Amino acid sequence: MPVKRRSVVGGNIAFSHTGVESFSLGEVTGLTGPSPLREPTTHASGGSTANTVLATLVGSRRFGNEGRTSIGLGLDVLSQRASLNQTTQFDAGGLTSRERTESRSMINRMRISIGLAANVGVASKLGIYYRHGNISASDRNRSRTLDGDPLPLETISVTGRSSELGMRLRGPITRRLFYGVEGSLLRASSSEISRSAVDANEHSRSRRAVVGVGLGYVLRARTLLAFDVAAGLSHTRNRRLEDATGNVLEYERQTARFLSLHAAIQSDVWHRFFVSGSILSLIQSRATHLELLPNRFGQRRSSDGIVASGGLSKDKFTDYFSNFGVGWRFTPRLLAEYVVSTDFGQTSPRHTFMLRYTFNLGGR
């Protein structure tokens, strides 16, 4: 909403509650409970709940005689509280043991953004922004037992920060053809402290670069076609050190690449009735080099406690996502839309019903 002639402010607040129940059956090595078999069968069941609050606040002001330059500030805060209850039963040749775990977790994140936008040429617009963020998180066991006997409680605490610099440029090529270009560079670092059978701390550094290009075409009145392509590269390094000795327990390097292709259409088909559709193809590849070193007890375990051989692993996969929607404009300010989203069989389709109303505060 406008505050003064050249200033605007905006905000958003959202709350979500999520509940999940799960059951799994598998074979795992390196379990907590004693077992005479090398590959015992495990039955795991549990449930988790999470409450999340997200709030944002933005403001901007135009400058210059013609108002062709503007500066904006943004603040967004996220807070989440979650709980997990899990029971794992180990069956090994008639010997059964049961481990119960109850834990609580929290996440707090705050990001501050500053941006500059300016008109370039006749109708193009250039935007540059910088975003800095801080995050803290923890996961703590409240109780942990094996066949009723207490086990050592495990805790994980993480702090991190990130810095991102980005650019966006958009404008018309012809009366019906429009373009957009964007790019960003991100640097992030985090420190993790874990308290378990072997106390350790982990340090992580990552870098990411992304570039994207898009085109929009007005096929006819109130029909818009859009297409964009984006690519990115990220590199992450993790080191886990044992508190007691300072020795390196785990060293991991990971390089990931992605390429996305996206197409969409929106059109008014009859009076106030409109339809929309989009499809996204995401191609990803990841190469991970993991090196595990023995702790003071001679064990080689990854940060999640799983026994692993380490070495080089490579993954490559392609995912598809689509949205299809139908809507009705009751008035120029009020519309309703139903959208179904699918990833083509990986998970169940999602259904969204949206009511949108545009306020005219300030008489503009």
Secondary structure, DSSP 8 states (H G I E B T S, - for coil): -EEETTEEEEEEEEEEEEEEEEEEEEE-SS-SS--SSSS-EEEEEEEEEEEEEEEEEEEEEEESSS--EEEEEEEEEEEEEEEEEEEEEEEETTEEEEEEEEEEEEEEEEEEEEEEEEEETTTEEEEEEEEEEEEEEEEEEEEEEETTEE----EEEEEEEEEEEEEEEEEESSSSEEEEEEEEEEEEEEEEEEESSS-EEEEEEEEEEEEEEEEEEEEETTEEEEEEEEEEEEEEEEEEEETTT--EEEEEEEEEEEEEEEEEEEEEEETTEEEEEEEEEEEEEEEEEEEE---TTS--B-TTS-B---EEEEEEEEEEEEEEEEEEESSSSEEEEEEEEE-TTSS--EEEEEEEE---GGG-
